[in-house]
Amino acid sequence: MILSLFCYFRAMNFIKQLFCLTITISLFAACTKESNVFDPIAQFESEKPIIKSYVNSNYPEMTLNDTTGIWFEIIEDGMPNSYEYKVVDTTNMYGQTVKALRMPTITVRYTGKLISDNSVFDSNTTTDGLTSKLNNLIGAWQLAFIPKDIGEYKFGGLTPTGLQIGSKIRIVTPSYYGYGASQQGKIPANSPLFFEIEVVNIK
């Protein structure tokens, strides 16, 4: 009798666990179906006409980089050959030696705006400016600085030689090369951004 009750309660416990598991899986599946999966390509396409309208209204001299969707305008070229972008040997995560662009440390003065309302979300126009390793910054800044290519190596930068000391550039970038679908402080998710950047130093 005791063995029979033990088996009965054990079976009932298993059925309850199975029932709970089934409900959990069903709820998870329903949530997955109802939630919208973020599509960065669709977002990128939806921002194109918004960015173009902003550029036409505010900076009609800008040029579109078709590959990235970034619009840009060189205001000042800077000092020619004041910095040389180099390809160097580096070790990847598998311990293999590969070629990579040596990322410089940059010092800049800049202003960043939301193109939705043209409001300034960040700025540093002090004498000393901001100093940072380039690879710690958003993709749009990296593409603004680095050259299109160095010899046989293609990097996809906006300009043939990359920015130099004294260069000034304006860019309008899709959110894909900014902060994407994440909110950052005053910057809402999926925000195309405007930057004006003056290069104080590169080393």
C-alpha positions in Angstrom: 0.0 0.0 0.0 2.8 2.4 1.0 4.7 1.5 -2.2 1.5 2.1 -4.3 1.0 5.6 -2.7 4.6 6.5 -3.2 4.4 5.5 -6.9 1.1 7.4 -7.2 2.5 10.7 -5.7 5.7 10.3 -7.7 3.7 10.0 -10.9 1.5 13.0 -9.9 4.6 15.0 -9.2 6.0 14.1 -12.6 2.7 15.1 -14.3 2.7 18.5 -12.5 6.3 19.1 -13.6 5.5 18.1 -17.1 2.4 20.4 -17.1 4.5 23.4 -15.8 7.2 22.8 -18.4 4.5 22.6 -21.2 3.0 25.9 -20.0 6.4 27.6 -19.8 7.4 26.5 -23.3 4.0 27.6 -24.7 4.3 31.0 -23.1 7.9 31.4 -24.4 6.8 30.4 -27.9 3.9 32.9 -27.8 6.2 35.7 -26.7 8.7 34.9 -29.4 6.0 35.0 -32.1 4.5 38.3 -30.9 7.8 40.2 -30.3 9.3 41.9 -33.3 12.9 40.8 -34.1 15.0 43.9 -34.8 16.1 44.0 -38.4 19.2 46.3 -38.8 19.0 46.2 -42.7 15.3 47.3 -42.6 16.2 50.1 -40.1 19.1 51.1 -42.3 16.8 51.4 -45.4 14.2 53.3 -43.4 16.7 56.0 -42.4 18.1 56.7 -45.9 15.3 59.1 -47.0 15.4 60.9 -43.5 19.1 61.4 -43.7 19.0 62.6 -47.3 16.3 65.1 -46.5 18.4 66.4 -43.5 21.5 66.7 -45.7 19.7 68.5 -48.5 18.2 71.0 -46.1 21.4 71.6 -44.0 24.5 70.5 -45.8 23.9 70.3 -49.5 27.7 70.1 -50.3 27.9 66.7 -48.6 28.8 63.5 -50.6 27.2 60.1 -50.1 29.4 57.1 -49.6 27.2 54.5 -51.2 28.8 51.5 -49.4 28.1 52.8 -45.9 25.3 55.3 -46.3 27.4 57.9 -44.6 27.2 61.4 -46.0 30.4 63.5 -45.5 32.0 66.8 -46.4 35.7 67.7 -46.0 35.9 71.3 -44.7 39.7 71.4 -44.4 42.2 68.8 -45.7 44.7 69.2 -42.9 48.5 68.9 -43.2 49.4 66.4 -45.9 51.3 63.3 -44.6 51.1 64.5 -41.0 50.1 60.9 -40.1 50.7 57.7 -41.9 48.2 54.9 -41.6 50.0 51.5 -41.5 49.2 47.9 -41.9 50.9 45.8 -39.3 51.1 42.2 -38.2 48.9 41.3 -35.3 47.7 38.1 -33.6 44.1 37.0 -33.9 42.1 35.1 -31.3 43.3 31.8 -32.8 47.0 32.7 -32.3 47.5 33.3 -36.1 49.5 36.2 -37.4 47.3 38.4 -39.6 47.5 41.9 -41.2 45.5 44.7 -39.6 45.3 48.5 -39.6 47.2 50.0 -36.8 44.6 52.1 -35.0 45.9 55.5 -33.8 45.2 57.6 -30.8 43.3 60.8 -31.8 42.7 64.1 -30.2 39.7 66.0 -31.6 37.3 68.9 -31.1 33.8 67.9 -32.1 30.0 68.5 -31.9 27.4 65.8 -32.2 23.7 66.4 -33.0 20.6 64.4 -33.4 19.2 64.9 -36.9 15.7 64.4 -35.6 15.6 67.9 -34.0 19.2 69.2 -34.7 19.8 69.3 -30.9 23.4 69.0 -29.6 23.8 65.7 -27.6 27.5 66.0 -27.0 30.3 68.5 -27.7 34.0 69.1 -26.8 35.4 72.3 -28.4 38.0 73.0 -25.6 41.6 73.7 -26.5 42.7 70.3 -25.4 39.7 68.5 -27.0 39.0 64.8 -26.5 41.7 62.1 -26.7 40.8 58.5 -27.4 42.0 55.4 -29.1 40.2 55.3 -32.5 39.0 51.7 -32.1 37.1 52.7 -28.9 34.8 55.0 -30.9 31.8 54.4 -33.0 32.1 52.9 -36.5 31.2 56.2 -38.3 34.2 57.9 -36.7 36.5 55.0 -37.6 35.3 55.1 -41.2 35.8 58.9 -41.2 39.4 58.6 -40.1 40.8 55.6 -41.9 41.8 55.5 -45.6 39.8 53.6 -48.2 42.8 51.3 -48.7 46.5 50.9 -48.1 48.1 49.1 -51.0 46.3 45.8 -51.5 44.4 46.1 -48.3 40.8 47.5 -48.4 39.5 49.3 -45.3 36.5 51.2 -46.6 37.2 54.6 -45.2 35.5 57.7 -46.6 38.6 59.3 -48.1 41.6 58.0 -50.1 44.3 59.0 -47.5 42.3 59.2 -44.2 42.1 62.3 -42.0 45.3 64.2 -41.2 46.2 66.6 -38.4 44.2 69.8 -38.9 41.5 68.0 -41.0 37.9 69.1 -40.5 35.0 66.9 -41.5 31.3 66.8 -41.3 29.4 63.5 -41.3 25.9 62.3 -41.1 25.7 58.6 -40.2 22.9 56.0 -40.1 22.4 54.6 -36.7 24.0 51.3 -37.9 27.4 53.1 -37.6 26.4 55.0 -34.5 24.8 53.4 -31.5 22.4 51.1 -33.3 19.3 50.0 -31.5 20.7 50.9 -28.1 19.9 54.2 -26.3 23.0 56.1 -25.2 22.3 58.9 -22.8 20.5 61.7 -24.7 20.7 59.6 -27.9 17.5 57.5 -28.5 17.8 54.1 -30.1 18.0 54.0 -33.9 19.1 57.6 -34.2 21.0 58.9 -37.3 23.6 61.4 -36.1 25.5 64.4 -37.3 29.1 65.1 -36.3 31.5 67.9 -37.0 35.1 66.9 -36.2 38.3 68.9 -36.1 41.5 66.8 -35.8 43.9 68.3 -33.3 46.4 65.4 -33.3 46.9 61.8 -34.4 49.6 59.5 -33.1 
